[in-house]
């Protein structure tokens, strides 16, 4: 189960459909260990762990074919053409 520490707004729509734990409001590389923000982060993770445990228990047995299938499926979705495509090079304000 993925965790997102970025805002996730620029993720492709297919990626945005994935269920994740959003922790962006707690992301701070300089966070003090016992700060209020660190405590809130810890609380959020602790509330999430039962859901994570349930997902792990309910997960089917590993199948080696999944990796290739998942990669192929994701590549196909991410490389799908859209209706609007750029047809000219941007001018960057020149000309």
Helices and strands as residue ranges (DSSP letters): E 2-4, H 13-16, E 20-22, G 24-26, H 36-58, H 65-78
